Amino acid sequence: DFDLRNPSMHPYAGVANGTGVCELLRGEADPRGAVVALPNGLNFLPAGKWSDEARQAAVGGRLETLLSRLREPFDCVVLHGQLGSLPAAVQLLTRLGSKSIE
């Protein structure tokens, strides 16, 4: 759930908005511990707790590193969120060869 300011996907996944994207951006967690395996075979990454430090990291190199790490073990990564509010994120996804649906 990349809607970091207003996470909304965790109830649909049936998990708490615990350790997630924000903690990964701040360097407080490892993706292996933050990604939740769901009973339907999908994996889910909650948004986590928003902070100004996470916002700053999202426009820096940490976002690119995080997205690259998340892509490695998965065939497909779907990001849900307000990426339009983070122009750097949209540019990054384009550079990584990803598709963006707005």
Phi and psi restraints in degrees (range 20) as a CNS / XPLOR table:
assign (resid 1 and name C) (resid 2 and name N)
       (resid 2 and name CA) (resid 2 and name C) 1.0 -93.2 20.0 2
assign (resid 2 and name N) (resid 2 and name CA)
       (resid 2 and name C) (resid 3 and name N) 1.0 12.8 20.0 2
assign (resid 2 and name C) (resid 3 and name N)
       (resid 3 and name CA) (resid 3 and name C) 1.0 -86.2 20.0 2
assign (resid 3 and name N) (resid 3 and name CA)
       (resid 3 and name C) (resid 4 and name N) 1.0 79.6 20.0 2
assign (resid 3 and name C) (resid 4 and name N)
       (resid 4 and name CA) (resid 4 and name C) 1.0 -68.1 20.0 2
assign (resid 4 and name N) (resid 4 and name CA)
       (resid 4 and name C) (resid 5 and name N) 1.0 -31.4 20.0 2
assign (resid 4 and name C) (resid 5 and name N)
       (resid 5 and name CA) (resid 5 and name C) 1.0 -83.3 20.0 2
assign (resid 5 and name N) (resid 5 and name CA)
       (resid 5 and name C) (resid 6 and name N) 1.0 -28.4 20.0 2
assign (resid 5 and name C) (resid 6 and name N)
       (resid 6 and name CA) (resid 6 and name C) 1.0 -139.3 20.0 2
assign (resid 6 and name N) (resid 6 and name CA)
       (resid 6 and name C) (resid 7 and name N) 1.0 66.9 20.0 2
assign (resid 6 and name C) (resid 7 and name N)
       (resid 7 and name CA) (resid 7 and name C) 1.0 -60.3 20.0 2
assign (resid 7 and name N) (resid 7 and name CA)
       (resid 7 and name C) (resid 8 and name N) 1.0 136.1 20.0 2
assign (resid 7 and name C) (resid 8 and name N)
       (resid 8 and name CA) (resid 8 and name C) 1.0 -137.6 20.0 2
assign (resid 8 and name N) (resid 8 and name CA)
       (resid 8 and name C) (resid 9 and name N) 1.0 -6.7 20.0 2
assign (resid 8 and name C) (resid 9 and name N)
       (resid 9 and name CA) (resid 9 and name C) 1.0 -86.4 20.0 2
assign (resid 9 and name N) (resid 9 and name CA)
       (resid 9 and name C) (resid 10 and name N) 1.0 -23.8 20.0 2
assign (resid 9 and name C) (resid 10 and name N)
       (resid 10 and name CA) (resid 10 and name C) 1.0 -59.8 20.0 2
assign (resid 10 and name N) (resid 10 and name CA)
       (resid 10 and name C) (resid 11 and name N) 1.0 -36.1 20.0 2
assign (resid 10 and name C) (resid 11 and name N)
       (resid 11 and name CA) (resid 11 and name C) 1.0 -63.2 20.0 2
assign (resid 11 and name N) (resid 11 and name CA)
       (resid 11 and name C) (resid 12 and name N) 1.0 -35.4 20.0 2
assign (resid 11 and name C) (resid 12 and name N)
       (resid 12 and name CA) (resid 12 and name C) 1.0 -67.6 20.0 2
assign (resid 12 and name N) (resid 12 and name CA)
       (resid 12 and name C) (resid 13 and name N) 1.0 -31.1 20.0 2
assign (resid 12 and name C) (resid 13 and name N)
       (resid 13 and name CA) (resid 13 and name C) 1.0 -83.2 20.0 2
assign (resid 13 and name N) (resid 13 and name CA)
       (resid 13 and name C) (resid 14 and name N) 1.0 -12.4 20.0 2
assign (resid 13 and name C) (resid 14 and name N)
       (resid 14 and name CA) (resid 14 and name C) 1.0 75.3 20.0 2
assign (resid 14 and name N) (resid 14 and name CA)
       (resid 14 and name C) (resid 15 and name N) 1.0 29.1 20.0 2
assign (resid 14 and name C) (resid 15 and name N)
       (resid 15 and name CA) (resid 15 and name C) 1.0 -129.3 20.0 2
assign (resid 15 and name N) (resid 15 and name CA)
       (resid 15 and name C) (resid 16 and name N) 1.0 162.9 20.0 2
assign (resid 15 and name C) (resid 16 and name N)
       (resid 16 and name CA) (resid 16 and name C) 1.0 -77.5 20.0 2
assign (resid 16 and name N) (resid 16 and name CA)
       (resid 16 and name C) (resid 17 and name N) 1.0 156.5 20.0 2
assign (resid 16 and name C) (resid 17 and name N)
       (resid 17 and name CA) (resid 17 and name C) 1.0 -83.3 20.0 2
assign (resid 17 and name N) (resid 17 and name CA)
       (resid 17 and name C) (resid 18 and name N) 1.0 70.1 20.0 2
assign (resid 17 and name C) (resid 18 and name N)
       (resid 18 and name CA) (resid 18 and name C) 1.0 -91.7 20.0 2
assign (resid 18 and name N) (resid 18 and name CA)
       (resid 18 and name C) (resid 19 and name N) 1.0 -141.4 20.0 2
assign (resid 18 and name C) (resid 19 and name N)
       (resid 19 and name CA) (resid 19 and name C) 1.0 -55.3 20.0 2
assign (resid 19 and name N) (resid 19 and name CA)
       (resid 19 and name C) (resid 20 and name N) 1.0 129.7 20.0 2
assign (resid 19 and name C) (resid 20 and name N)
       (resid 20 and name CA) (resid 20 and name C) 1.0 -158.0 20.0 2
assign (resid 20 and name N) (resid 20 and name CA)
       (resid 20 and name C) (resid 21 and name N) 1.0 -146.7 20.0 2
assign (resid 20 and name C) (resid 21 and name N)
       (resid 21 and name CA) (resid 21 and name C) 1.0 -55.6 20.0 2
assign (resid 21 and name N) (resid 21 and name CA)
       (resid 21 and name C) (resid 22 and name N) 1.0 -47.4 20.0 2
assign (resid 21 and name C) (resid 22 and name N)
       (resid 22 and name CA) (resid 22 and name C) 1.0 -60.4 20.0 2
assign (resid 22 and name N) (resid 22 and name CA)
       (resid 22 and name C) (resid 23 and name N) 1.0 -42.4 20.0 2
assign (resid 22 and name C) (resid 23 and name N)
       (resid 23 and name CA) (resid 23 and name C) 1.0 -66.5 20.0 2
assign (resid 23 and name N) (resid 23 and name CA)
       (resid 23 and name C) (resid 24 and name N) 1.0 -36.6 20.0 2
assign (resid 23 and name C) (resid 24 and name N)
       (resid 24 and name CA) (resid 24 and name C) 1.0 -66.0 20.0 2
assign (resid 24 and name N) (resid 24 and name CA)
       (resid 24 and name C) (resid 25 and name N) 1.0 -42.8 20.0 2
assign (resid 24 and name C) (resid 25 and name N)
       (resid 25 and name CA) (resid 25 and name C) 1.0 -62.7 20.0 2
assign (resid 25 and name N) (resid 25 and name CA)
       (resid 25 and name C) (resid 26 and name N) 1.0 -36.2 20.0 2
assign (resid 25 and name C) (resid 26 and name N)
       (resid 26 and name CA) (resid 26 and name C) 1.0 -80.2 20.0 2
assign (resid 26 and name N) (resid 26 and name CA)
       (resid 26 and name C) (resid 27 and name N) 1.0 -5.5 20.0 2
assign (resid 26 and name C) (resid 27 and name N)
       (resid 27 and name CA) (resid 27 and name C) 1.0 78.1 20.0 2
assign (resid 27 and name N) (resid 27 and name CA)
       (resid 27 and name C) (resid 28 and name N) 1.0 21.1 20.0 2
assign (resid 27 and name C) (resid 28 and name N)
       (resid 28 and name CA) (resid 28 and name C) 1.0 -93.5 20.0 2
assign (resid 28 and name N) (resid 28 and name CA)
       (resid 28 and name C) (resid 29 and name N) 1.0 -7.1 20.0 2
assign (resid 28 and name C) (resid 29 and name N)
       (resid 29 and name CA) (resid 29 and name C) 1.0 -148.4 20.0 2
assign (resid 29 and name N) (resid 29 and name CA)
       (resid 29 and name C) (resid 30 and name N) 1.0 167.7 20.0 2
assign (resid 29 and name C) (resid 30 and name N)
       (resid 30 and name CA) (resid 30 and name C) 1.0 -111.2 20.0 2
assign (resid 30 and name N) (resid 30 and name CA)
       (resid 30 and name C) (resid 31 and name N) 1.0 140.6 20.0 2
assign (resid 30 and name C) (resid 31 and name N)
       (resid 31 and name CA) (resid 31 and name C) 1.0 -53.6 20.0 2
assign (resid 31 and name N) (resid 31 and name CA)
       (resid 31 and name C) (resid 32 and name N) 1.0 -35.6 20.0 2
assign (resid 31 and name C) (resid 32 and name N)
       (resid 32 and name CA) (resid 32 and name C) 1.0 -61.1 20.0 2
assign (resid 32 and name N) (resid 32 and name CA)
       (resid 32 and name C) (resid 33 and name N) 1.0 -31.1 20.0 2
assign (resid 32 and name C) (resid 33 and name N)
       (resid 33 and name CA) (resid 33 and name C) 1.0 -90.3 20.0 2
assign (resid 33 and name N) (resid 33 and name CA)
       (resid 33 and name C) (resid 34 and name N) 1.0 -17.5 20.0 2
assign (resid 33 and name C) (resid 34 and name N)
       (resid 34 and name CA) (resid 34 and name C) 1.0 -93.9 20.0 2
assign (resid 34 and name N) (resid 34 and name CA)
       (resid 34 and name C) (resid 35 and name N) 1.0 -32.0 20.0 2
assign (resid 34 and name C) (resid 35 and name N)
       (resid 35 and name CA) (resid 35 and name C) 1.0 -74.4 20.0 2
assign (resid 35 and name N) (resid 35 and name CA)
       (resid 35 and name C) (resid 36 and name N) 1.0 129.5 20.0 2
assign (resid 35 and name C) (resid 36 and name N)
       (resid 36 and name CA) (resid 36 and name C) 1.0 -103.4 20.0 2
assign (resid 36 and name N) (resid 36 and name CA)
       (resid 36 and name C) (resid 37 and name N) 1.0 125.9 20.0 2
assign (resid 36 and name C) (resid 37 and name N)
       (resid 37 and name CA) (resid 37 and name C) 1.0 -79.9 20.0 2
assign (resid 37 and name N) (resid 37 and name CA)
       (resid 37 and name C) (resid 38 and name N) 1.0 123.4 20.0 2
assign (resid 37 and name C) (resid 38 and name N)
       (resid 38 and name CA) (resid 38 and name C) 1.0 -93.1 20.0 2
assign (resid 38 and name N) (resid 38 and name CA)
       (resid 38 and name C) (resid 39 and name N) 1.0 156.0 20.0 2
assign (resid 38 and name C) (resid 39 and name N)
       (resid 39 and name CA) (resid 39 and name C) 1.0 -59.8 20.0 2
assign (resid 39 and name N) (resid 39 and name CA)
       (resid 39 and name C) (resid 40 and name N) 1.0 -25.1 20.0 2
assign (resid 39 and name C) (resid 40 and name N)
       (resid 40 and name CA) (resid 40 and name C) 1.0 -82.4 20.0 2
assign (resid 40 and name N) (resid 40 and name CA)
       (resid 40 and name C) (resid 41 and name N) 1.0 3.4 20.0 2
assign (resid 40 and name C) (resid 41 and name N)
       (resid 41 and name CA) (resid 41 and name C) 1.0 94.9 20.0 2
assign (resid 41 and name N) (resid 41 and name CA)
       (resid 41 and name C) (resid 42 and name N) 1.0 -8.5 20.0 2
assign (resid 41 and name C) (resid 42 and name N)
       (resid 42 and name CA) (resid 42 and name C) 1.0 -85.9 20.0 2
assign (resid 42 and name N) (resid 42 and name CA)
       (resid 42 and name C) (resid 43 and name N) 1.0 164.9 20.0 2
assign (resid 42 and name C) (resid 43 and name N)
       (resid 43 and name CA) (resid 43 and name C) 1.0 -118.1 20.0 2
assign (resid 43 and name N) (resid 43 and name CA)
       (resid 43 and name C) (resid 44 and name N) 1.0 148.4 20.0 2
assign (resid 43 and name C) (resid 44 and name N)
       (resid 44 and name CA) (resid 44 and name C) 1.0 -135.6 20.0 2
assign (resid 44 and name N) (resid 44 and name CA)
       (resid 44 and name C) (resid 45 and name N) 1.0 139.0 20.0 2
assign (resid 44 and name C) (resid 45 and name N)
       (resid 45 and name CA) (resid 45 and name C) 1.0 -119.6 20.0 2
assign (resid 45 and name N) (resid 45 and name CA)
       (resid 45 and name C) (resid 46 and name N) 1.0 110.7 20.0 2
assign (resid 45 and name C) (resid 46 and name N)
       (resid 46 and name CA) (resid 46 and name C) 1.0 -64.1 20.0 2
assign (resid 46 and name N) (resid 46 and name CA)
       (resid 46 and name C) (resid 47 and name N) 1.0 164.9 20.0 2
assign (resid 46 and name C) (resid 47 and name N)
       (resid 47 and name CA) (resid 47 and name C) 1.0 -71.0 20.0 2
assign (resid 47 and name N) (resid 47 and name CA)
       (resid 47 and name C) (resid 48 and name N) 1.0 -37.9 20.0 2
assign (resid 47 and name C) (resid 48 and name N)
       (resid 48 and name CA) (resid 48 and name C) 1.0 84.7 20.0 2
assign (resid 48 and name N) (resid 48 and name CA)
       (resid 48 and name C) (resid 49 and name N) 1.0 -168.1 20.0 2
assign (resid 48 and name C) (resid 49 and name N)
       (resid 49 and name CA) (resid 49 and name C) 1.0 -93.7 20.0 2
assign (resid 49 and name N) (resid 49 and name CA)
       (resid 49 and name C) (resid 50 and name N) 1.0 117.9 20.0 2
assign (resid 49 and name C) (resid 50 and name N)
       (resid 50 and name CA) (resid 50 and name C) 1.0 -65.2 20.0 2
assign (resid 50 and name N) (resid 50 and name CA)
       (resid 50 and name C) (resid 51 and name N) 1.0 142.2 20.0 2
assign (resid 50 and name C) (resid 51 and name N)
       (resid 51 and name CA) (resid 51 and name C) 1.0 -154.4 20.0 2
assign (resid 51 and name N) (resid 51 and name CA)
       (resid 51 and name C) (resid 52 and name N) 1.0 164.4 20.0 2
assign (resid 51 and name C) (resid 52 and name N)
       (resid 52 and name CA) (resid 52 and name C) 1.0 -64.1 20.0 2
assign (resid 52 and name N) (resid 52 and name CA)
       (resid 52 and name C) (resid 53 and name N) 1.0 -32.9 20.0 2
assign (resid 52 and name C) (resid 53 and name N)
       (resid 53 and name CA) (resid 53 and name C) 1.0 -64.3 20.0 2
assign (resid 53 and name N) (resid 53 and name CA)
       (resid 53 and name C) (resid 54 and name N) 1.0 -39.0 20.0 2
assign (resid 53 and name C) (resid 54 and name N)
       (resid 54 and name CA) (resid 54 and name C) 1.0 -65.4 20.0 2
assign (resid 54 and name N) (resid 54 and name CA)
       (resid 54 and name C) (resid 55 and name N) 1.0 -39.8 20.0 2
assign (resid 54 and name C) (resid 55 and name N)
       (resid 55 and name CA) (resid 55 and name C) 1.0 -61.3 20.0 2
assign (resid 55 and name N) (resid 55 and name CA)
       (resid 55 and name C) (resid 56 and name N) 1.0 -45.3 20.0 2
assign (resid 55 and name C) (resid 56 and name N)
       (resid 56 and name CA) (resid 56 and name C) 1.0 -63.6 20.0 2
assign (resid 56 and name N) (resid 56 and name CA)
       (resid 56 and name C) (resid 57 and name N) 1.0 -40.4 20.0 2
assign (resid 56 and name C) (resid 57 and name N)
       (resid 57 and name CA) (resid 57 and name C) 1.0 -68.3 20.0 2
assign (resid 57 and name N) (resid 57 and name CA)
       (resid 57 and name C) (resid 58 and name N) 1.0 -29.8 20.0 2
assign (resid 57 and name C) (resid 58 and name N)
       (resid 58 and name CA) (resid 58 and name C) 1.0 -68.9 20.0 2
assign (resid 58 and name N) (resid 58 and name CA)
       (resid 58 and name C) (resid 59 and name N) 1.0 -21.2 20.0 2
assign (resid 58 and name C) (resid 59 and name N)
       (resid 59 and name CA) (resid 59 and name C) 1.0 -101.8 20.0 2
assign (resid 59 and name N) (resid 59 and name CA)
       (resid 59 and name C) (resid 60 and name N) 1.0 3.7 20.0 2
assign (resid 59 and name C) (resid 60 and name N)
       (resid 60 and name CA) (resid 60 and name C) 1.0 -107.6 20.0 2
assign (resid 60 and name N) (resid 60 and name CA)
       (resid 60 and name C) (resid 61 and name N) 1.0 -166.7 20.0 2
assign (resid 60 and name C) (resid 61 and name N)
       (resid 61 and name CA) (resid 61 and name C) 1.0 -67.2 20.0 2
assign (resid 61 and name N) (resid 61 and name CA)
       (resid 61 and name C) (resid 62 and name N) 1.0 -17.4 20.0 2
assign (resid 61 and name C) (resid 62 and name N)
       (resid 62 and name CA) (resid 62 and name C) 1.0 -64.5 20.0 2
assign (resid 62 and name N) (resid 62 and name CA)
       (resid 62 and name C) (resid 63 and name N) 1.0 -33.8 20.0 2
assign (resid 62 and name C) (resid 63 and name N)
       (resid 63 and name CA) (resid 63 and name C) 1.0 -64.6 20.0 2
assign (resid 63 and name N) (resid 63 and name CA)
       (resid 63 and name C) (resid 64 and name N) 1.0 -44.3 20.0 2
assign (resid 63 and name C) (resid 64 and name N)
       (resid 64 and name CA) (resid 64 and name C) 1.0 -62.6 20.0 2
assign (resid 64 and name N) (resid 64 and name CA)
       (resid 64 and name C) (resid 65 and name N) 1.0 -43.1 20.0 2
assign (resid 64 and name C) (resid 65 and name N)
       (resid 65 and name CA) (resid 65 and name C) 1.0 -61.8 20.0 2
assign (resid 65 and name N) (resid 65 and name CA)
       (resid 65 and name C) (resid 66 and name N) 1.0 -44.7 20.0 2
assign (resid 65 and name C) (resid 66 and name N)
       (resid 66 and name CA) (resid 66 and name C) 1.0 -62.2 20.0 2
assign (resid 66 and name N) (resid 66 and name CA)
       (resid 66 and name C) (resid 67 and name N) 1.0 -48.0 20.0 2
assign (resid 66 and name C) (resid 67 and name N)
       (resid 67 and name CA) (resid 67 and name C) 1.0 -62.7 20.0 2
assign (resid 67 and name N) (resid 67 and name CA)
       (resid 67 and name C) (resid 68 and name N) 1.0 -38.3 20.0 2
assign (resid 67 and name C) (resid 68 and name N)
       (resid 68 and name CA) (resid 68 and name C) 1.0 -64.1 20.0 2
assign (resid 68 and name N) (resid 68 and name CA)
       (resid 68 and name C) (resid 69 and name N) 1.0 -42.1 20.0 2
assign (resid 68 and name C) (resid 69 and name N)
       (resid 69 and name CA) (resid 69 and name C) 1.0 -66.4 20.0 2
assign (resid 69 and name N) (resid 69 and name CA)
       (resid 69 and name C) (resid 70 and name N) 1.0 -35.8 20.0 2
assign (resid 69 and name C) (resid 70 and name N)
       (resid 70 and name CA) (resid 70 and name C) 1.0 -72.3 20.0 2
assign (resid 70 and name N) (resid 70 and name CA)
       (resid 70 and name C) (resid 71 and name N) 1.0 -29.9 20.0 2
assign (resid 70 and name C) (resid 71 and name N)
       (resid 71 and name CA) (resid 71 and name C) 1.0 -74.1 20.0 2
assign (resid 71 and name N) (resid 71 and name CA)
       (resid 71 and name C) (resid 72 and name N) 1.0 -28.7 20.0 2
assign (resid 71 and name C) (resid 72 and name N)
       (resid 72 and name CA) (resid 72 and name C) 1.0 -53.9 20.0 2
assign (resid 72 and name N) (resid 72 and name CA)
       (resid 72 and name C) (resid 73 and name N) 1.0 -54.2 20.0 2
assign (resid 72 and name C) (resid 73 and name N)
       (resid 73 and name CA) (resid 73 and name C) 1.0 -86.1 20.0 2
assign (resid 73 and name N) (resid 73 and name CA)
       (resid 73 and name C) (resid 74 and name N) 1.0 -1.3 20.0 2
assign (resid 73 and name C) (resid 74 and name N)
       (resid 74 and name CA) (resid 74 and name C) 1.0 -119.5 20.0 2
assign (resid 74 and name N) (resid 74 and name CA)
       (resid 74 and name C) (resid 75 and name N) 1.0 149.2 20.0 2
assign (resid 74 and name C) (resid 75 and name N)
       (resid 75 and name CA) (resid 75 and name C) 1.0 -74.6 20.0 2
assign (resid 75 and name N) (resid 75 and name CA)
       (resid 75 and name C) (resid 76 and name N) 1.0 -32.2 20.0 2
assign (resid 75 and name C) (resid 76 and name N)
       (resid 76 and name CA) (resid 76 and name C) 1.0 -147.3 20.0 2
assign (resid 76 and name N) (resid 76 and name CA)
       (resid 76 and name C) (resid 77 and name N) 1.0 136.8 20.0 2
assign (resid 76 and name C) (resid 77 and name N)
       (resid 77 and name CA) (resid 77 and name C) 1.0 -122.2 20.0 2
assign (resid 77 and name N) (resid 77 and name CA)
       (resid 77 and name C) (resid 78 and name N) 1.0 122.9 20.0 2
assign (resid 77 and name C) (resid 78 and name N)
       (resid 78 and name CA) (resid 78 and name C) 1.0 -108.2 20.0 2
assign (resid 78 and name N) (resid 78 and name CA)
       (resid 78 and name C) (resid 79 and name N) 1.0 126.3 20.0 2
assign (resid 78 and name C) (resid 79 and name N)
       (resid 79 and name CA) (resid 79 and name C) 1.0 -107.2 20.0 2
assign (resid 79 and name N) (resid 79 and name CA)
       (resid 79 and name C) (resid 80 and name N) 1.0 127.9 20.0 2
assign (resid 79 and name C) (resid 80 and name N)
       (resid 80 and name CA) (resid 80 and name C) 1.0 -111.9 20.0 2
assign (resid 80 and name N) (resid 80 and name CA)
       (resid 80 and name C) (resid 81 and name N) 1.0 127.2 20.0 2
assign (resid 80 and name C) (resid 81 and name N)
       (resid 81 and name CA) (resid 81 and name C) 1.0 163.9 20.0 2
assign (resid 81 and name N) (resid 81 and name CA)
       (resid 81 and name C) (resid 82 and name N) 1.0 -174.8 20.0 2
assign (resid 81 and name C) (resid 82 and name N)
       (resid 82 and name CA) (resid 82 and name C) 1.0 -93.6 20.0 2
assign (resid 82 and name N) (resid 82 and name CA)
       (resid 82 and name C) (resid 83 and name N) 1.0 61.6 20.0 2
assign (resid 82 and name C) (resid 83 and name N)
       (resid 83 and name CA) (resid 83 and name C) 1.0 -65.6 20.0 2
assign (resid 83 and name N) (resid 83 and name CA)
       (resid 83 and name C) (resid 84 and name N) 1.0 -23.9 20.0 2
assign (resid 83 and name C) (resid 84 and name N)
       (resid 84 and name CA) (resid 84 and name C) 1.0 -60.9 20.0 2
assign (resid 84 and name N) (resid 84 and name CA)
       (resid 84 and name C) (resid 85 and name N) 1.0 -23.9 20.0 2
assign (resid 84 and name C) (resid 85 and name N)
       (resid 85 and name CA) (resid 85 and name C) 1.0 -80.3 20.0 2
assign (resid 85 and name N) (resid 85 and name CA)
       (resid 85 and name C) (resid 86 and name N) 1.0 -9.0 20.0 2
assign (resid 85 and name C) (resid 86 and name N)
       (resid 86 and name CA) (resid 86 and name C) 1.0 -121.5 20.0 2
assign (resid 86 and name N) (resid 86 and name CA)
       (resid 86 and name C) (resid 87 and name N) 1.0 80.6 20.0 2
assign (resid 86 and name C) (resid 87 and name N)
       (resid 87 and name CA) (resid 87 and name C) 1.0 -52.1 20.0 2
assign (resid 87 and name N) (resid 87 and name CA)
       (resid 87 and name C) (resid 88 and name N) 1.0 -34.6 20.0 2
assign (resid 87 and name C) (resid 88 and name N)
       (resid 88 and name CA) (resid 88 and name C) 1.0 -62.6 20.0 2
assign (resid 88 and name N) (resid 88 and name CA)
       (resid 88 and name C) (resid 89 and name N) 1.0 -34.5 20.0 2
assign (resid 88 and name C) (resid 89 and name N)
       (resid 89 and name CA) (resid 89 and name C) 1.0 -67.1 20.0 2
assign (resid 89 and name N) (resid 89 and name CA)
       (resid 89 and name C) (resid 90 and name N) 1.0 -42.2 20.0 2
assign (resid 89 and name C) (resid 90 and name N)
       (resid 90 and name CA) (resid 90 and name C) 1.0 -63.5 20.0 2
assign (resid 90 and name N) (resid 90 and name CA)
       (resid 90 and name C) (resid 91 and name N) 1.0 -43.7 20.0 2
assign (resid 90 and name C) (resid 91 and name N)
       (resid 91 and name CA) (resid 91 and name C) 1.0 -62.4 20.0 2
assign (resid 91 and name N) (resid 91 and name CA)
       (resid 91 and name C) (resid 92 and name N) 1.0 -40.8 20.0 2
assign (resid 91 and name C) (resid 92 and name N)
       (resid 92 and name CA) (resid 92 and name C) 1.0 -63.0 20.0 2
assign (resid 92 and name N) (resid 92 and name CA)
       (resid 92 and name C) (resid 93 and name N) 1.0 -46.6 20.0 2
assign (resid 92 and name C) (resid 93 and name N)
       (resid 93 and name CA) (resid 93 and name C) 1.0 -61.3 20.0 2
assign (resid 93 and name N) (resid 93 and name CA)
       (resid 93 and name C) (resid 94 and name N) 1.0 -39.1 20.0 2
assign (resid 93 and name C) (resid 94 and name N)
       (resid 94 and name CA) (resid 94 and name C) 1.0 -62.7 20.0 2
assign (resid 94 and name N) (resid 94 and name CA)
       (resid 94 and name C) (resid 95 and name N) 1.0 -44.8 20.0 2
assign (resid 94 and name C) (resid 95 and name N)
       (resid 95 and name CA) (resid 95 and name C) 1.0 -64.4 20.0 2
assign (resid 95 and name N) (resid 95 and name CA)
       (resid 95 and name C) (resid 96 and name N) 1.0 -34.1 20.0 2
assign (resid 95 and name C) (resid 96 and name N)
       (resid 96 and name CA) (resid 96 and name C) 1.0 -79.2 20.0 2
assign (resid 96 and name N) (resid 96 and name CA)
       (resid 96 and name C) (resid 97 and name N) 1.0 0.7 20.0 2
assign (resid 96 and name C) (resid 97 and name N)
       (resid 97 and name CA) (resid 97 and name C) 1.0 81.1 20.0 2
assign (resid 97 and name N) (resid 97 and name CA)
       (resid 97 and name C) (resid 98 and name N) 1.0 22.7 20.0 2
assign (resid 97 and name C) (resid 98 and name N)
       (resid 98 and name CA) (resid 98 and name C) 1.0 -94.5 20.0 2
assign (resid 98 and name N) (resid 98 and name CA)
       (resid 98 and name C) (resid 99 and name N) 1.0 162.6 20.0 2
assign (resid 98 and name C) (resid 99 and name N)
       (resid 99 and name CA) (resid 99 and name C) 1.0 -101.2 20.0 2
assign (resid 99 and name N) (resid 99 and name CA)
       (resid 99 and name C) (resid 100 and name N) 1.0 145.4 20.0 2
assign (resid 99 and name C) (resid 100 and name N)
       (resid 100 and name CA) (resid 100 and name C) 1.0 -125.3 20.0 2
assign (resid 100 and name N) (resid 100 and name CA)
       (resid 100 and name C) (resid 101 and name N) 1.0 126.2 20.0 2
assign (resid 100 and name C) (resid 101 and name N)
       (resid 101 and name CA) (resid 101 and name C) 1.0 -113.5 20.0 2
assign (resid 101 and name N) (resid 101 and name CA)
       (resid 101 and name C) (resid 102 and name N) 1.0 120.7 20.0 2
